[in-house]
């Protein structure tokens, strides 16, 4: 059975973050993992783009009720109508979570993932308020290796 790996992070990100998120998606797809995201812009789009281009399966858990809000690289779009509450769904079904820099939504997803004792990996340097102790990876390659271990 394939591993499900959630890739989370901001909807507005620096170009270098998007490059690493796309690389994570590619590497996950090449390893046979299913990539789960929030399905829209930023890190979600980059990870889905990488996974889709590598022939992988991408799932987008959308906040609205319309599949059309998904980025073009989402293969399976799941509209929830739950708004930001859907953040829990993004990580709860995952076997591991790779987190890129983001804002409050990403922190909420991290909180749910940690509460559910998911394997969580933070890529790059990102100050997580409250001193949360989670492994950090310097790149997507190391994050994917950790998530798939």
N, C-alpha and C positions, 0 to 999 in steps of 0.2 A: 504494500500500500504506500502511495506517495506521501511524503511529508508536506504539510501545509505550513508555509512560512509567511507571516504578515510582514510587510515592509511599510513602515510608518514614518511620517515626517511632515514638514511644512508644505503648505500649498504655494507659498512663494519662497523660493530658495535660491541661493547663490549658484552660479553655473557649475562650480566644482562639486557641490552637493548633488546636483542633478546628474552629473557624470558618474559619480560613485553609486547613486541609486540605480541608474541604468545598468551599471556593471553588476550590481547585486542581482537585479532581475535576470540578467543574462546568465550569470553563474548558477543561480537557483534553477532556472529552466534547464540548463545543460546537465544539472545533477538530477533532474526528474522531479523536482519539487513543484508544488502548486503555489503560485504567488498570489497572496491576498492583500488588497489595499483598500483604501477608502474610495478608490475609483475615479478621482477627479484630477486636479492639476498637481504641479510640483513634484514631490517625491513619488506620489502614486503614479503619475503619468510616466515619469522616468523609469521606474521599476517595471511597470507594465510594458512599456516600449521595449526595454531590454529583453524581458521574458518572451514577449510575442515574437520579436525578431529572431529569437533563438528557438522558436517553435514550441514554447511552453504554454501552459495553461494559466490564465490570469482571471482573478475574480475581483470584482469591485463591489463593495458593500456601500451603497449610495444613501445619502441622507434624505433625498426627496423621493417622489413617487414615479419619476420618469426615467426610464433607462437611457434616454437621450442625454442625460447629464454626465454620463460616463465618458472618460477619455477614449480616444479611438483605439487604444490598445487593450481595452478590457474585453476579454472573451466572454465572460459570464457576468452580466450586470444584474445586481440584485437591489432593486429599489425597495427601501424600507418605510419611507414616510416618517422616520423617527428623528430626523434632524441630527444634531450632534450626539444624541443618545445612541446612535448606531455605532459610535466609537467602540463600545463594548463588544459588539458583534465582530468587528474587524479582527480583534485579537483573541477572543475566547475560543474560536474554532481552530486557531493556529497551534502548531506544535512548537514553534519558536517565533520570536519577534525580533526583527532588525529595525532599530530606531535611528533615524537621521534627525538632524536639528529641526525643530518645529516650534510651535507655540502651545497654547493651552490645550488644544485638542490632542496634540501628541503626548503631552504630559498625562492627560486623562487616559489615553490608550496605554501608556506605560504603567499607570497605576492599576488598571484592570489586569494587565498582563502579569505584573508582579504579585498582585493579590491572588491570581489563579495559579501561581507558581510556574508560569511559563518560562522557558529559556529566553532570556532577554539579552540582546547585544546592542550596545550603542556604538555607532560608527563615528570616529573622529572625536574631537574635543567639543564637549557640549556641557555647560554648567547646568546640572540638574539640581534645581532648588531643593534644599533639605538634605543635601549630601547623600542621596540615594546611592548605594553601593552596588553597581552592576558592572559587568565586564565591558571594557571598551576595546574596539578594534580600530587599528589605524587605517584600514581600507575595507572596501566591499569584499575583497577576496578572503581576508581573515574573518570577517563577520559571517560570510556564507560557510566557511569551514567550521566555525564554531556552532552555527545553527544546525548544520547537518551532522555534527558529531554525535 
